[in-house]
Amino acid sequence: MIVLSMFLVALNHAADCADMPTNAASPAASSVSDAIAPGTTITMANWQRYKQFMPEGMIALFEGKYALKMSDGVQIEVGPTVTHPLPKTYLAATEKSAPQVRLKELPTGGLSLENYHGGIPFPNAAEPHKGWKLLANVWYRYIPYLVVDTYGTGCAIDSTGNSNCQVYVGVKRQLAYNTDVDAPAESAGPNARYFTEWFMTLEPEQDRYLTYLTVNYADPEKPEAAYVFLPSLRRYQPISNAARCSESGGLDQTYEDFHNGLDTNLTEMNVEYMSHRKMIALVDVTPPTARFPADALMPLAWPSPKWGKWQLRDVDVLGLTKIPSKARSYCYGKRVIYADSVYGFPLWEDMWDTKNQPWKFAALFPVAADVPGVGVVDTAALDVEIWWDIQRNHTTFVSEPAQGHPYYINGQAPKEYHDENRYATPAGLNLIMR
């Protein structure tokens, strides 16, 4: 039954795409072929032959349109497309829950959903509000109930090429709607949590123990809560929602960019369905095992062939803006997400500022992780990310994990990381440095 459902979902999705109007602004409009032969290497000499398979931001980097631009030594080696099956329990939850999921129109002009209990909320997304439904699929993509990165790195590269790096421990946890058979159950109620992210700085020494915690709730209409533990004060304090657009830890990402590329309030987003297309992406990435910037092509920190082979993926292109009542204080005028059509994972993003000027590009390279009892997935909340601020000529490089250090998923994690109070509540921040 699960296999048949997957086939029907794919068939319906293909039928939807067959009648789509071509987006004139999309590189896909000039496509003369829908494939790239495995073994192809894309370089500065031949990239224009393949630009129909690139997102707009990548094209701009190749064109040299901004001060941040592609280096002559770039080599994008294309391999075969490999699609790992979604977890059986996640697909079973889709079959059970999706027929009951309903859109809910809010007085604010935004949308929410009702009767969601796990899996893909809209496996056959169609109009009306197709874009919003696909964004909900991205938001509720499969994630293990516990992911521990023992050694992640974030490096900020300024306009002169100088870099400053930090090292941190990351603990990511999904509590509600989890389909892993051994996942602890989240208590129901208005404060039920969907997922939390906890990051504690290890290096540099002067920032050691600085810790961030974000809490997203099972009720999508409930705003995210965010907290920071300040070592100098030995206590935590909440972070105002007004600060969501501020950069975190000296990097170019904001709080809106957490959760592997998108950490926002779905009920405050307008979503335009732009297109379904093929795009090259680096999935199943092998994170660099040497200290940054080894194995990265500077100044973009672009992947070297050691990171793995790129694949031609089917993606849904979504244009995100805030609903008018929330737009005034938002970070971005528009965000375009290229989300993998199978996994729902953002693979590339283009962002504009509030004056509709190009501002940032982001490439996200998911790690293929073997989840105990589930198998290999590309949505285990582990990835390598590169963010480019083309207005300030800044680059941010993030690797989770980094330098060959271990990570743990679900039951693999040492006992201490299963303590929800310590790693998933603001009260747990008070236990740091004790």
C-alpha positions in Angstrom: 0.0 0.0 0.0 2.8 2.4 0.9 4.6 1.7 -2.4 1.4 2.2 -4.4 0.8 5.5 -2.6 4.3 6.7 -3.4 3.7 5.9 -7.1 0.3 7.7 -7.1 1.8 10.7 -5.5 4.6 10.9 -8.0 2.2 10.3 -10.9 -0.2 13.0 -9.7 2.7 15.4 -9.2 4.0 14.8 -12.8 0.5 15.4 -14.2 0.2 18.7 -12.3 3.6 19.8 -13.7 2.7 18.9 -17.3 0.2 21.8 -17.6 2.3 24.4 -15.7 2.9 27.7 -17.5 6.5 28.4 -18.0 8.0 31.1 -15.8 9.7 33.5 -18.2 12.1 34.6 -15.5 13.3 31.1 -14.9 16.3 29.5 -16.5 14.1 26.5 -17.3 12.4 28.6 -19.9 15.4 28.2 -22.3 15.9 24.5 -21.6 16.5 22.3 -24.6 17.3 19.1 -22.6 16.0 17.8 -19.3 19.2 15.9 -18.4 22.9 16.1 -17.7 24.9 13.0 -18.4 26.6 11.6 -15.3 30.3 12.2 -15.6 29.8 15.8 -16.8 32.1 18.4 -15.2 30.8 22.0 -15.2 33.5 24.7 -15.3 33.9 28.4 -16.1 34.5 27.4 -19.7 31.3 25.5 -20.2 28.8 26.6 -17.5 26.5 28.5 -19.8 25.5 25.2 -21.5 24.0 24.1 -18.2 22.6 27.3 -16.7 19.0 26.1 -17.3 19.8 23.7 -14.4 21.0 26.4 -12.1 19.1 28.6 -9.6 19.3 32.4 -10.3 21.8 33.1 -7.6 24.2 30.5 -8.9 24.0 32.0 -12.4 24.8 35.4 -10.9 27.9 33.9 -9.2 29.1 32.4 -12.5 28.4 35.6 -14.5 30.5 37.6 -12.1 27.7 40.0 -11.6 28.8 41.0 -8.1 32.1 41.3 -6.2 31.5 37.8 -4.9 31.9 35.6 -7.9 32.9 32.2 -9.0 36.7 31.4 -9.2 38.3 30.0 -12.3 39.1 26.7 -10.7 35.4 25.7 -10.1 34.6 22.1 -10.9 31.1 20.7 -10.5 31.2 17.0 -11.1 27.8 15.6 -11.9 27.0 12.0 -10.8 23.8 9.9 -11.0 20.7 11.0 -9.2 20.2 8.9 -6.0 16.9 9.1 -4.2 16.8 7.4 -0.8 13.2 6.3 0.1 11.4 8.2 2.8 10.9 6.3 6.1 8.1 3.8 6.0 6.6 5.1 9.2 6.6 8.6 7.8 4.8 7.4 4.7 2.4 5.5 6.8 1.6 8.6 8.8 1.0 10.4 5.5 -1.5 7.9 4.4 -3.4 8.1 7.7 -3.2 11.9 8.3 -3.1 13.6 4.9 -6.8 12.9 3.9 -7.9 14.8 7.1 -5.6 17.8 6.8 -7.4 21.0 6.0 -6.3 24.6 5.3 -7.5 27.2 7.7 -7.9 30.9 6.7 -6.9 33.3 9.5 -8.3 36.8 10.1 -4.7 38.2 9.5 -4.9 37.1 5.9 -2.5 34.2 6.6 -3.1 30.5 6.4 -2.8 27.6 8.9 -3.6 23.9 8.8 -5.8 21.7 10.9 -5.9 17.9 11.7 -2.2 17.4 10.9 -0.7 14.4 12.8 2.5 13.6 11.0 3.9 12.7 7.6 3.5 14.9 4.5 0.6 17.2 5.1 -0.2 17.8 1.4 1.2 14.9 -0.7 -0.9 15.9 -3.8 -0.6 19.7 -3.4 -2.8 21.6 -5.8 -4.5 24.9 -6.1 -5.8 26.8 -4.3 -2.8 27.8 -2.3 -0.5 25.2 -3.8 2.6 27.2 -2.9 1.7 27.4 0.7 0.9 23.7 0.8 4.3 22.9 -0.6 5.9 25.1 2.0 4.1 23.2 4.7 5.5 20.0 3.2 9.0 21.6 3.6 8.3 22.6 7.2 7.0 19.1 8.2 9.6 17.1 6.3 10.9 14.0 8.0 13.4 14.7 10.8 14.7 12.2 13.4 13.6 12.9 16.9 17.1 13.6 18.2 20.2 14.8 16.3 23.5 15.6 18.2 26.3 17.3 16.4 29.3 17.2 18.7 31.4 19.6 16.6 29.9 22.1 14.2 31.7 25.1 12.7 30.5 28.5 11.5 33.0 30.7 9.8 32.5 34.4 8.8 34.6 35.6 5.9 34.6 39.4 5.4 35.2 41.5 2.3 39.0 41.4 2.7 39.0 37.6 2.8 39.7 37.3 6.5 37.8 34.6 8.4 36.7 34.0 12.0 35.4 30.6 13.0 33.5 29.3 15.9 32.9 25.8 17.1 29.8 24.6 18.8 27.7 21.6 19.9 24.3 21.4 18.4 21.3 19.4 19.7 18.2 19.3 17.5 15.0 17.6 18.6 11.6 16.9 17.1 9.0 16.3 19.7 5.5 16.5 18.1 4.5 14.7 14.9 7.5 12.5 15.0 7.1 9.1 13.2 10.2 7.3 14.6 8.9 4.3 16.4 11.1 4.9 19.5 10.4 8.7 19.7 9.3 9.9 23.2 5.7 11.3 23.1 5.3 15.0 23.5 2.6 16.0 26.1 -0.5 17.5 24.3 -1.7 21.0 25.1 -1.3 24.6 24.0 2.4 24.5 24.8 3.3 21.3 23.0 6.5 21.7 21.1 7.2 20.7 17.5 11.0 21.0 17.5 13.8 22.7 19.4 17.4 23.7 18.5 20.1 24.2 21.1 23.6 25.5 20.2 26.4 26.0 22.7 29.7 27.7 21.7 33.0 25.8 22.4 35.4 28.1 20.6 36.7 30.8 20.7 37.4 30.7 24.4 36.0 34.2 25.1 32.6 33.1 23.8 32.6 29.7 25.4 29.2 28.6 26.8 27.3 31.2 24.9 24.1 29.2 24.1 21.0 29.7 21.9 17.8 27.8 22.2 14.8 28.1 19.9 11.4 26.5 20.5 8.9 26.0 17.8 5.4 24.8 18.8 3.0 22.2 17.5 0.4 24.9 17.0 1.8 26.7 13.9 0.0 29.9 15.0 2.1 30.1 18.2 5.2 32.2 17.7 8.6 30.7 18.1 10.3 31.3 21.4 14.1 32.1 21.5 16.5 32.4 24.4 20.2 33.1 24.9 22.4 32.1 27.8 25.0 34.8 28.6 28.0 33.3 30.4 29.0 36.7 31.8 25.7 36.9 33.6 25.4 33.2 34.2 21.7 33.3 33.3 19.5 33.2 30.2 17.2 35.8 28.8 14.5 35.6 26.1 15.1 37.1 22.7 12.5 39.4 21.4 10.7 38.6 18.1 11.8 42.0 17.0 15.4 40.7 16.9 14.6 37.8 14.6 16.3 39.7 11.7 19.5 40.2 13.6 22.5 38.2 12.6 23.4 35.3 15.0 26.9 34.6 16.3 28.5 37.1 13.9 27.4 35.1 10.9 25.2 36.2 8.0 22.3 34.0 9.0 19.4 35.4 11.0 17.0 33.5 13.3 14.7 33.2 10.3 17.4 31.1 8.6 17.8 28.4 11.2 16.3 25.0 10.9 18.4 24.2 7.8 17.5 27.3 5.8 14.0 28.3 7.0 12.8 29.0 10.5 9.7 31.2 10.2 6.1 31.3 11.0 4.1 29.6 8.3 0.9 31.4 9.2 2.5 34.8 8.3 3.7 33.8 4.8 2.3 34.4 1.4 3.7 31.7 -1.0 3.8 31.9 -4.7 4.1 28.6 -6.6 6.7 29.6 -9.2 7.6 26.3 -11.0 8.6 22.7 -10.9 12.0 22.1 -12.6 15.3 20.2 -12.6 18.3 21.7 -10.8 21.8 20.6 -10.0 22.4 20.2 -6.3 25.1 18.7 -4.0 23.3 16.2 -1.9 24.8 13.3 0.1 27.6 15.7 0.8 30.8 14.7 2.5 31.7 17.5 4.9 35.3 18.7 4.8 37.5 16.8 7.3 40.2 19.5 7.5 40.1 22.9 9.1 38.4 25.6 7.1 39.2 26.8 4.4 40.8 23.5 3.4 39.0 21.8 0.5 37.0 25.0 -0.2 37.4 27.2 -3.2 37.8 30.7 -2.0 36.6 33.4 -1.8 33.2 31.8 -2.1 34.1 28.8 0.1 32.7 26.8 -2.9 32.7 23.0 -2.7 35.7 21.1 -4.1 35.1 17.8 -5.8 36.1 16.1 -2.5 32.7 17.1 -1.1 31.0 14.7 -3.5 29.2 14.6 -6.8 26.3 16.8 -7.7 22.9 15.4 -8.8 20.1 16.6 -11.0 17.2 17.0 -8.7 13.5 17.8 -9.2 12.7 20.9 -7.2 9.7 23.1 -6.4 10.4 26.8 -6.6 8.5 28.8 -4.1 8.4 32.6 -3.7 7.9 33.7 0.0 6.8 37.1 1.2 5.3 38.2 4.5 1.5 38.9 4.6 1.0 42.7 4.5 0.2 43.0 8.2 3.6 41.5 9.1 5.8 42.7 6.3 7.0 46.0 7.7 9.3 44.5 10.3 10.5 41.5 8.2 14.1 40.8 7.2 13.5 40.1 3.6 11.4 41.6 0.9 11.2 38.2 -0.8 12.8 34.8 -0.4 12.8 32.2 -3.2 13.3 28.6 -2.1 14.3 25.7 -4.4 13.0 22.7 -2.4 13.7 19.1 -3.2 10.4 17.6 -4.5 10.9 14.3 -2.8 12.5 15.2 0.6 11.1 18.8 1.0 14.6 20.0 1.9 15.7 23.5 0.8 18.7 23.1 -1.6 19.1 26.7 -2.6 17.7 30.1 -1.6 17.8 33.6 -3.1 16.8 36.6 -0.9 16.0 40.2 -1.5 16.0 43.1 1.0 13.0 45.2 1.8 13.8 47.5 -1.1 13.7 44.6 -3.5 17.4 44.6 -4.1 19.3 41.3 -4.3 20.8 40.6 -0.9 21.8 37.0 -0.2 22.2 33.6 -1.8 22.4 30.4 0.1 23.4 26.9 -0.9 22.5 24.0 1.4 24.1 20.6 1.0 22.4 17.9 3.1 24.4 15.0 4.7 23.1 11.5 4.0 22.7 10.1 7.5 21.9 6.5 8.4 19.0 6.7 10.9 18.8 3.6 13.2 15.8 1.4 12.2 15.0 3.8 9.3 17.8 3.8 6.8 19.6 6.5 4.9 17.9 9.9 4.8 18.9 13.4 3.5 16.8 15.3 6.0 18.5 14.5 9.3 19.1 18.2 10.1 22.8 17.9 9.2 24.3 19.8 6.3 26.9 22.1 5.0 25.7 25.6 4.2 27.2 28.6 2.4 25.6 32.0 2.7 26.7 34.9 0.5 25.8 38.5 1.4 26.4 40.2 -2.0 25.7 43.7 -0.7 28.5 43.6 1.9 30.7 41.0 0.2 30.4 38.6 3.2 30.5 34.8 3.1 29.3 32.4 5.8 30.4 28.8 5.9 28.6 26.3 8.2 29.4 22.6 8.5 27.4 20.2 10.7 29.3 18.0 11.5 32.8 19.3 10.8 36.4 18.0 10.5 35.4 14.3 10.8 33.9 14.7 14.3 31.0 12.3 15.2 27.3 12.9 15.3 24.6 10.9 16.9 21.0 10.2 15.8 18.2 9.0 18.1 19.2 6.1 20.3 22.9 6.5 19.3 23.2 9.6 21.3 24.8 9.4 24.8 22.3 9.4 27.6 22.8 13.0 28.7 21.4 14.3 25.4 18.1 12.6 25.9 17.4 15.0 28.8 14.7 17.2 27.3 14.7 19.5 30.3 18.4 20.3 29.9 18.4 20.7 26.1 14.9 21.7 25.1 13.7 24.1 27.8 14.8 27.6 28.9 15.2 26.3 32.4 17.8 23.9 31.2 20.0 26.8 30.1 20.5 27.6 33.8 22.3 24.3 34.2 25.2 25.5 31.9 28.5 26.1 33.8 27.2 24.1 36.7 
